[in-house]
Protein backbone atom coordinates (compact mmCIF):
# COMPACT_ATOMS: atom_id res chain seq x y z
CA UNK A 1 0.00 0.00 0.00
CA UNK A 2 1.34 3.41 -0.96
CA UNK A 3 0.95 6.12 1.67
CA UNK A 4 0.83 9.71 0.52
CA UNK A 5 3.42 11.79 2.38
CA UNK A 6 2.46 14.87 4.35
CA UNK A 7 3.27 17.70 1.96
CA UNK A 8 4.10 20.38 4.56
CA UNK A 9 5.75 20.33 7.99
CA UNK A 10 2.79 22.23 9.45
CA UNK A 11 0.17 19.76 8.19
CA UNK A 12 0.45 17.45 11.21
CA UNK A 13 0.21 20.37 13.62
CA UNK A 14 -2.86 21.63 11.77
CA UNK A 15 -4.55 18.21 12.00
CA UNK A 16 -3.77 17.97 15.70
CA UNK A 17 -5.17 21.46 16.26
CA UNK A 18 -8.38 20.61 14.42
CA UNK A 19 -8.75 17.42 16.44
CA UNK A 20 -8.25 19.32 19.68
CA UNK A 21 -10.84 21.91 18.65
CA UNK A 22 -13.32 19.18 17.79
CA UNK A 23 -12.92 17.71 21.27
CA UNK A 24 -12.91 21.02 23.16
CA UNK A 25 -15.78 21.27 25.64
CA UNK A 26 -18.45 23.90 25.12
CA UNK A 27 -18.08 27.02 27.27
CA UNK A 28 -20.16 27.05 30.46
CA UNK A 29 -23.86 27.83 30.13
CA UNK A 30 -24.18 31.00 32.21
CA UNK A 31 -27.18 32.79 33.69
CA UNK A 32 -27.83 36.53 33.67
CA UNK A 33 -30.85 38.58 34.76
CA UNK A 34 -32.70 41.57 33.39
CA UNK A 35 -33.04 44.52 35.76
CA UNK A 36 -35.98 46.24 34.12
CA UNK A 37 -37.22 48.63 36.78
CA UNK A 38 -37.82 52.23 35.76
CA UNK A 39 -37.68 53.32 39.39
CA UNK A 40 -34.93 51.92 41.60
CA UNK A 41 -35.76 51.16 45.20
CA UNK A 42 -34.30 49.69 48.38
CA UNK A 43 -35.85 46.24 47.61
CA UNK A 44 -34.14 46.27 44.21
CA UNK A 45 -30.76 47.08 45.74
CA UNK A 46 -31.30 44.29 48.27
CA UNK A 47 -32.25 41.84 45.51
CA UNK A 48 -29.07 42.59 43.57
CA UNK A 49 -26.97 41.85 46.62
CA UNK A 50 -28.87 38.69 47.52
CA UNK A 51 -28.74 37.24 44.00
CA UNK A 52 -25.21 38.29 43.02
CA UNK A 53 -23.78 34.77 43.41
CA UNK A 54 -26.45 33.28 41.15
CA UNK A 55 -25.93 35.43 38.05
CA UNK A 56 -22.91 36.20 35.90
CA UNK A 57 -24.13 39.64 34.76
CA UNK A 58 -27.01 42.11 34.91
CA UNK A 59 -28.74 43.47 31.80
CA UNK A 60 -29.90 46.83 33.03
CA UNK A 61 -32.50 49.09 31.43
CA UNK A 62 -30.81 52.49 31.09
CA UNK A 63 -32.77 54.23 28.29
CA UNK A 64 -36.45 54.14 27.26
CA UNK A 65 -37.81 55.65 24.06
CA UNK A 66 -40.73 58.08 23.98
CA UNK A 67 -43.55 58.43 21.48
CA UNK A 68 -41.75 61.33 19.80
CA UNK A 69 -38.57 59.29 19.29
CA UNK A 70 -36.74 60.89 22.20
CA UNK A 71 -34.99 58.95 24.93
CA UNK A 72 -35.57 59.04 28.69
CA UNK A 73 -32.71 57.98 30.94
CA UNK A 74 -33.41 55.68 33.87
CA UNK A 75 -32.05 56.91 37.20
CA UNK A 76 -29.82 53.96 38.13
CA UNK A 77 -28.57 53.26 41.63
CA UNK A 78 -24.90 52.96 40.72
CA UNK A 79 -23.85 52.30 44.28
CA UNK A 80 -26.12 49.23 44.40
CA UNK A 81 -24.75 48.02 41.05
CA UNK A 82 -21.17 48.48 42.16
CA UNK A 83 -21.86 46.65 45.44
CA UNK A 84 -23.45 43.76 43.53
CA UNK A 85 -20.10 43.23 41.80
CA UNK A 86 -21.24 41.87 38.45
CA UNK A 87 -20.64 43.14 34.91
CA UNK A 88 -23.46 45.14 33.34
CA UNK A 89 -24.93 45.19 29.85
CA UNK A 90 -26.59 48.59 29.36
CA UNK A 91 -29.93 48.19 27.55
CA UNK A 92 -31.90 50.73 25.52
CA UNK A 93 -35.58 49.86 25.07
CA UNK A 94 -37.07 51.16 21.80
CA UNK A 95 -40.81 50.50 21.88
CA UNK A 96 -41.97 48.91 18.64
CA UNK A 97 -44.87 51.28 18.04
CA UNK A 98 -42.66 54.38 18.40
CA UNK A 99 -40.29 56.00 15.90
CA UNK A 100 -36.79 54.61 16.17
CA UNK A 101 -34.32 56.95 17.78
CA UNK A 102 -31.66 58.02 15.26
CA UNK A 103 -28.45 56.00 15.67
CA UNK A 104 -26.48 59.22 15.90
CA UNK A 105 -28.62 60.19 18.92
CA UNK A 106 -28.69 56.81 20.63
CA UNK A 107 -24.99 55.94 20.24
CA UNK A 108 -23.54 58.88 22.23
CA UNK A 109 -26.20 58.47 24.93
CA UNK A 110 -25.37 54.78 25.39
CA UNK A 111 -21.63 55.45 25.22
CA UNK A 112 -21.87 58.19 27.85
CA UNK A 113 -23.83 55.94 30.22
CA UNK A 114 -21.31 53.13 29.78
CA UNK A 115 -18.42 55.51 30.46
CA UNK A 116 -20.14 56.86 33.59
CA UNK A 117 -20.72 53.34 34.90
CA UNK A 118 -17.10 52.44 34.36
CA UNK A 119 -15.98 55.64 36.05
CA UNK A 120 -17.95 54.46 39.10
CA UNK A 121 -16.10 51.15 39.12
CA UNK A 122 -18.80 49.08 37.35
CA UNK A 123 -17.61 46.76 34.60
CA UNK A 124 -19.57 47.21 31.35
CA UNK A 125 -19.69 44.01 29.28
CA UNK A 126 -21.64 45.50 26.38
CA UNK A 127 -24.56 47.50 25.05
CA UNK A 128 -27.94 46.14 24.01
CA UNK A 129 -30.87 47.34 21.93
CA UNK A 130 -34.27 45.91 22.77
CA UNK A 131 -36.54 46.62 19.81
CA UNK A 132 -39.53 44.52 18.73
CA UNK A 133 -39.02 45.27 15.06
CA UNK A 134 -41.74 44.09 12.69
CA UNK A 135 -40.57 41.13 10.62
CA UNK A 136 -41.20 42.95 7.34
CA UNK A 137 -38.92 45.80 8.46
CA UNK A 138 -35.84 43.72 9.30
CA UNK A 139 -33.88 44.98 6.30
CA UNK A 140 -34.26 48.56 7.49
CA UNK A 141 -33.44 47.52 11.04
CA UNK A 142 -30.20 45.94 9.80
CA UNK A 143 -29.17 49.22 8.19
CA UNK A 144 -30.10 51.10 11.37
CA UNK A 145 -27.94 48.73 13.45
CA UNK A 146 -25.06 49.17 11.03
CA UNK A 147 -25.22 52.93 11.51
CA UNK A 148 -25.42 52.49 15.28
CA UNK A 149 -22.37 50.23 15.34
CA UNK A 150 -20.32 52.72 13.33
CA UNK A 151 -21.38 55.52 15.71
CA UNK A 152 -20.39 53.61 18.86
CA UNK A 153 -16.87 53.77 20.29
CA UNK A 154 -14.61 51.01 18.93
CA UNK A 155 -14.53 47.86 21.01
CA UNK A 156 -18.03 48.15 22.50
CA UNK A 157 -19.90 44.84 22.11
CA UNK A 158 -23.39 45.24 20.67
CA UNK A 159 -26.21 42.83 21.37
CA UNK A 160 -29.88 42.89 20.45
CA UNK A 161 -33.04 41.13 21.54
CA UNK A 162 -34.60 38.92 18.86
CA UNK A 163 -38.08 37.50 18.34
CA UNK A 164 -39.10 34.04 17.09
CA UNK A 165 -41.23 35.74 14.41
CA UNK A 166 -38.01 36.92 12.79
CA UNK A 167 -37.15 33.33 11.88
CA UNK A 168 -39.56 33.72 8.96
CA UNK A 169 -38.04 37.02 7.85
CA UNK A 170 -35.70 37.42 4.91
CA UNK A 171 -33.64 40.09 6.70
CA UNK A 172 -32.65 38.11 9.80
CA UNK A 173 -29.16 37.25 8.55
CA UNK A 174 -28.42 40.91 7.80
CA UNK A 175 -29.58 41.94 11.29
CA UNK A 176 -27.40 39.33 13.00
CA UNK A 177 -24.39 40.35 10.89
CA UNK A 178 -24.48 43.77 12.58
CA UNK A 179 -24.29 42.36 16.13
CA UNK A 180 -21.89 40.51 18.41
CA UNK A 181 -24.64 38.69 20.29
CA UNK A 182 -28.42 38.23 20.36
CA UNK A 183 -30.91 37.38 23.09
CA UNK A 184 -33.78 35.31 21.70
CA UNK A 185 -36.99 35.94 23.64
CA UNK A 186 -39.02 32.75 23.99
CA UNK A 187 -41.71 33.96 26.41
CA UNK A 188 -44.74 36.22 25.94
CA UNK A 189 -44.35 36.18 22.17
CA UNK A 190 -47.79 34.80 21.29
CA UNK A 191 -51.32 35.92 22.03
CA UNK A 192 -51.91 36.11 25.82
CA UNK A 193 -54.67 33.52 25.52
CA UNK A 194 -52.04 30.97 24.48
CA UNK A 195 -50.10 31.46 27.72
CA UNK A 196 -46.74 33.03 28.47
CA UNK A 197 -44.47 30.08 27.72
CA UNK A 198 -44.43 26.64 26.07
CA UNK A 199 -41.30 24.49 26.35
CA UNK A 200 -41.80 22.61 23.07
CA UNK A 201 -42.28 25.78 21.02
CA UNK A 202 -39.34 27.48 22.75
CA UNK A 203 -37.02 24.56 21.99
CA UNK A 204 -38.05 24.59 18.33
CA UNK A 205 -37.32 28.32 18.03
CA UNK A 206 -33.96 28.01 19.81
CA UNK A 207 -32.71 25.20 17.58
CA UNK A 208 -33.91 27.01 14.46
CA UNK A 209 -32.17 30.22 15.58
CA UNK A 210 -28.95 28.32 16.30
CA UNK A 211 -28.85 27.19 12.66
CA UNK A 212 -29.11 30.79 11.45
CA UNK A 213 -26.44 32.55 13.51
CA UNK A 214 -22.67 32.39 13.67
CA UNK A 215 -22.48 34.53 16.82
CA UNK A 216 -23.07 33.61 20.46
CA UNK A 217 -26.67 33.95 21.54
CA UNK A 218 -28.67 33.67 24.74
CA UNK A 219 -32.29 32.92 25.48
CA UNK A 220 -34.59 35.14 27.51
CA UNK A 221 -36.52 32.93 29.94
CA UNK A 222 -39.52 33.84 32.11
CA UNK A 223 -39.63 33.83 35.91
CA UNK A 224 -42.89 35.71 36.37
CA UNK A 225 -46.65 35.69 35.90
CA UNK A 226 -49.21 38.20 34.69
CA UNK A 227 -52.87 39.07 35.09
CA UNK A 228 -54.52 39.54 31.69
CA UNK A 229 -57.89 41.09 30.93
CA UNK A 230 -59.93 39.70 28.03
CA UNK A 231 -62.78 41.16 26.01
CA UNK A 232 -65.86 39.10 25.12
CA UNK A 233 -64.26 38.13 21.78
CA UNK A 234 -61.14 36.79 23.53
CA UNK A 235 -58.99 39.80 22.66
CA UNK A 236 -56.55 40.89 25.39
CA UNK A 237 -57.46 44.29 26.83
CA UNK A 238 -54.60 44.81 29.28
CA UNK A 239 -51.78 43.17 31.19
CA UNK A 240 -50.75 43.63 34.82
CA UNK A 241 -47.51 42.08 36.02
CA UNK A 242 -45.05 43.89 38.27
CA UNK A 243 -46.92 47.17 38.71
CA UNK A 244 -50.65 47.54 39.56
CA UNK A 245 -52.70 48.29 36.46
CA UNK A 246 -56.35 48.15 35.41
CA UNK A 247 -56.63 45.37 32.81
CA UNK A 248 -60.27 45.98 31.80
CA UNK A 249 -62.31 43.50 29.79
CA UNK A 250 -65.16 41.21 30.79
CA UNK A 251 -62.91 38.75 32.63
CA UNK A 252 -59.36 38.56 33.97
CA UNK A 253 -57.07 35.55 34.21
CA UNK A 254 -53.82 34.91 36.05
CA UNK A 255 -51.22 33.45 33.70
CA UNK A 256 -48.24 31.79 35.33
CA UNK A 257 -45.12 30.10 34.01
CA UNK A 258 -44.61 26.81 35.81
CA UNK A 259 -40.94 26.41 36.85
CA UNK A 260 -41.08 22.71 35.98
CA UNK A 261 -41.97 23.63 32.39
CA UNK A 262 -38.87 25.82 32.10
CA UNK A 263 -36.76 23.06 33.66
CA UNK A 264 -38.02 20.75 30.93
CA UNK A 265 -36.58 23.11 28.32
CA UNK A 266 -33.26 23.53 30.12
CA UNK A 267 -32.87 19.77 30.46
CA UNK A 268 -33.47 19.29 26.73
CA UNK A 269 -30.89 21.95 25.86
CA UNK A 270 -28.34 20.49 28.29
CA UNK A 271 -28.77 17.04 26.76
CA UNK A 272 -28.25 18.34 23.22
CA UNK A 273 -26.90 21.88 23.37
CA UNK A 274 -27.34 23.87 20.15
CA UNK A 275 -24.23 25.51 18.69
CA UNK A 276 -23.51 29.09 19.79
CA UNK A 277 -25.96 28.93 22.73
CA UNK A 278 -24.11 30.72 25.54
CA UNK A 279 -26.67 30.93 28.32
CA UNK A 280 -29.94 32.38 29.58
CA UNK A 281 -31.13 35.81 30.64
CA UNK A 282 -33.99 35.72 33.14
CA UNK A 283 -36.89 38.11 33.23
CA UNK A 284 -37.18 39.27 35.88
CA UNK A 285 -34.99 39.60 38.96
CA UNK A 286 -37.22 38.74 41.98
CA UNK A 287 -37.89 41.56 44.44
CA UNK A 288 -39.49 41.42 47.86
CA UNK A 289 -43.19 42.18 47.43
CA UNK A 290 -43.30 41.23 43.73
CA UNK A 291 -46.07 38.64 44.04
CA UNK A 292 -46.06 37.65 40.36
CA UNK A 293 -42.33 36.99 40.05
CA UNK A 294 -40.92 33.64 41.09
CA UNK A 295 -39.28 33.73 44.49
CA UNK A 296 -35.50 33.81 44.48
CA UNK A 297 -35.65 30.43 46.25
CA UNK A 298 -37.45 28.85 43.28
CA UNK A 299 -35.37 30.62 40.65
CA UNK A 300 -32.17 29.63 42.43
CA UNK A 301 -33.30 25.99 42.57
CA UNK A 302 -33.96 26.04 38.81
CA UNK A 303 -30.57 27.63 38.06
CA UNK A 304 -28.71 25.03 40.10
CA UNK A 305 -30.70 22.00 38.96
CA UNK A 306 -32.17 21.19 42.37
CA UNK A 307 -35.27 18.95 42.64
CA UNK A 308 -38.36 21.13 42.90
CA UNK A 309 -41.07 20.51 45.47
CA UNK A 310 -43.57 22.50 47.52
CA UNK A 311 -44.05 21.39 51.12
CA UNK A 312 -46.89 22.55 53.32
CA UNK A 313 -47.23 23.19 57.04
CA UNK A 314 -50.06 24.75 59.04
CA UNK A 315 -49.47 27.22 61.85
CA UNK A 316 -51.87 28.65 64.40
CA UNK A 317 -51.67 32.18 65.77
CA UNK A 318 -53.84 33.63 68.52
CA UNK A 319 -55.42 37.00 67.79
CA UNK A 320 -56.25 39.85 70.14
CA UNK A 321 -59.96 39.01 69.93
CA UNK A 322 -59.52 35.51 71.26
CA UNK A 323 -59.83 33.74 67.94
CA UNK A 324 -57.10 31.71 66.26
CA UNK A 325 -55.84 32.35 62.73
CA UNK A 326 -54.76 29.44 60.57
CA UNK A 327 -51.75 30.04 58.32
CA UNK A 328 -50.42 27.73 55.63
CA UNK A 329 -46.68 27.93 54.94
CA UNK A 330 -44.73 26.74 51.92
CA UNK A 331 -41.54 25.27 53.39
CA UNK A 332 -40.30 23.80 50.09
CA UNK A 333 -38.40 25.43 47.22
CA UNK A 334 -41.22 25.60 44.64
CA UNK A 335 -43.76 28.42 44.38
CA UNK A 336 -47.12 26.68 44.04
CA UNK A 337 -50.88 26.86 44.63
CA UNK A 338 -51.68 25.73 48.18
CA UNK A 339 -53.69 22.59 48.92
CA UNK A 340 -57.13 22.61 50.51
CA UNK A 341 -57.23 22.45 54.30
CA UNK A 342 -59.43 19.84 55.94
CA UNK A 343 -60.41 21.13 59.38
CA UNK A 344 -62.22 18.90 61.88
CA UNK A 345 -63.30 21.10 64.79
CA UNK A 346 -65.02 20.06 68.00
CA UNK A 347 -66.50 22.70 70.27
CA UNK A 348 -65.91 25.60 67.89
CA UNK A 349 -68.42 28.44 67.98
CA UNK A 350 -67.54 30.03 64.65
CA UNK A 351 -65.11 29.91 61.75
CA UNK A 352 -64.66 31.53 58.38
CA UNK A 353 -62.23 31.77 55.50
CA UNK A 354 -60.07 34.83 54.86
CA UNK A 355 -59.42 36.60 51.56
CA UNK A 356 -58.27 34.19 48.85
CA UNK A 357 -59.99 31.18 50.38
CA UNK A 358 -63.56 29.97 50.67
CA UNK A 359 -65.02 27.77 53.42
CA UNK A 360 -67.27 24.80 52.78
CA UNK A 361 -68.69 23.77 56.20
CA UNK A 362 -70.36 20.42 56.94
CA UNK A 363 -71.23 18.98 60.41
CA UNK A 364 -68.28 20.29 62.40
CA UNK A 365 -65.94 20.09 59.44
CA UNK A 366 -64.62 22.78 57.16
CA UNK A 367 -62.97 22.41 53.80
CA UNK A 368 -60.90 25.53 53.12
CA UNK A 369 -60.27 25.87 49.40
CA UNK A 370 -57.93 28.40 47.77
CA UNK A 371 -59.19 30.55 44.93
CA UNK A 372 -57.76 29.78 41.49
CA UNK A 373 -55.29 32.68 41.44
CA UNK A 374 -53.70 32.03 44.87
CA UNK A 375 -50.06 30.93 44.90
CA UNK A 376 -47.70 30.89 47.83
CA UNK A 377 -44.03 31.54 47.21
CA UNK A 378 -41.38 29.30 48.69
CA UNK A 379 -40.57 30.41 52.22
CA UNK A 380 -43.78 32.43 52.55
CA UNK A 381 -47.07 31.84 54.37
CA UNK A 382 -50.66 33.04 54.07
CA UNK A 383 -53.52 33.46 56.51
CA UNK A 384 -56.39 31.33 55.27
CA UNK A 385 -59.05 31.22 58.02
CA UNK A 386 -59.97 31.98 61.62
CA UNK A 387 -61.55 29.80 64.29
CA UNK A 388 -63.14 30.59 67.63
CA UNK A 389 -63.09 27.40 69.68
CA UNK A 390 -63.33 26.27 73.30
CA UNK A 391 -60.03 24.39 72.90
CA UNK A 392 -57.72 24.21 69.90
CA UNK A 393 -56.48 20.85 71.19
CA UNK A 394 -59.63 19.31 69.71
CA UNK A 395 -59.05 20.83 66.27
CA UNK A 396 -57.49 18.56 63.64
CA UNK A 397 -56.06 20.02 60.44
CA UNK A 398 -54.88 18.15 57.34
CA UNK A 399 -53.03 20.07 54.63
CA UNK A 400 -52.19 17.08 52.43
CA UNK A 401 -52.43 17.96 48.71
Steps between C-alpha positions, in 0.01 A plus 500: 500500500634841404461771763488859385759708686404808697581783261583768760665495843204690646238253374528269802476792741193626315331158523578476870360849556179415316463181702550690824241759397252227414540353848501831689213525748233763448537812715292503819130578467468817708200679648435874498198705609315799363466795737206672336376739766440860398514609863775360721417424860646353818345155423671503160838581653446221753405255224818575306710426805310184590513355148853605402643148539233351274552715190802577285378844386212747515327636189384836623240726340669840466304674220132491397364651180208743492218535250680790332818296449683660791675306773442509876786394725430270793636623833723205593625430850867470409605434856273193512637379165858546611431317828341211309835447327386364165560627146218700343353505151334840451166460319303754297132413455351630173126434508384341176210737440721810536737662250850361527747734661766607248821298541697822523286597802493162671870413461645794699234459770583131546874567483476774763304275737752219456789738568328635813442148631862410446612820669303382805685169502230293323619268225304545175488180293305649210208700367162364396207620292160357584273571204201290392551575133228382263617204293437682172728785612808292584696626200462858619582396855824342376603828339407688818716263708788544258484876548480456877805274506705749299394780738599309815852516643726224364508185708150529649313169461151540356218259570133506408184324609344279232152358448398154375287670232822618338586141409259539208652830389734540206706767679599302810849414375574866425384603849718239671801602289491842669519359855740315728225318688122454507251415773213293361179563694297181535231621742197726453539496123156362412147612574441519879224241470763245396694549824836657575727205425504156335813285528450312172452817295794670673732208424397503134573873470836469678625219277380681188674821612822310572510387136474860379767676706877484516519714815441408864140534608300472820138425574270722703307279743200591717489499880174688546124498453244751379134587540335547160163655424296361210215646298192294411660403166812366675715801413744609773409840644786552745782336691603546863824345620746681725313828544127537585295575190135486395472222240136561399296252299215271600725254684855481634729199524825436684760354265798334663812331368551171680867460604486130413411592141810719471711224656374269227644736239832542680539124534440452127758766413755354743457155347552630146635854515456699178811664354572858610255484794685679781244521778173645626381843606214491750210739509471616765719533808277414802433782746340486842130576457489405130223241531501401132873434469641165604664509840878508499485162677320342203708677237820401678387136514434505124839659425686240704301197386353419841190276527191718526229438757250699705452389860216616720466564872217656700559747781260643755520853637283645775342837427417785735129416479544150633469323168773297332626564147608209284801560275633269231874520431695381198819353647624353170690663213218517242246782474164326466124518559420387855299186574156502659490484879280239664402629844319277750392720791328396821352764727559790262249784509588659167743488210545662163743524212716806436565677170615259229328199653143379529354280775275203436358397842333165574413356847795631699734480204632769272665463164707812432563534128734753337374715216643423156747790495659435843864390503736496793867565438765276648581611853179702533171441682141620470214542744213287376234489775408576860342282767341579834505181705476387862830312460731482200624164629185346352558652156656273237643646180618313190685692229584201280476588128 
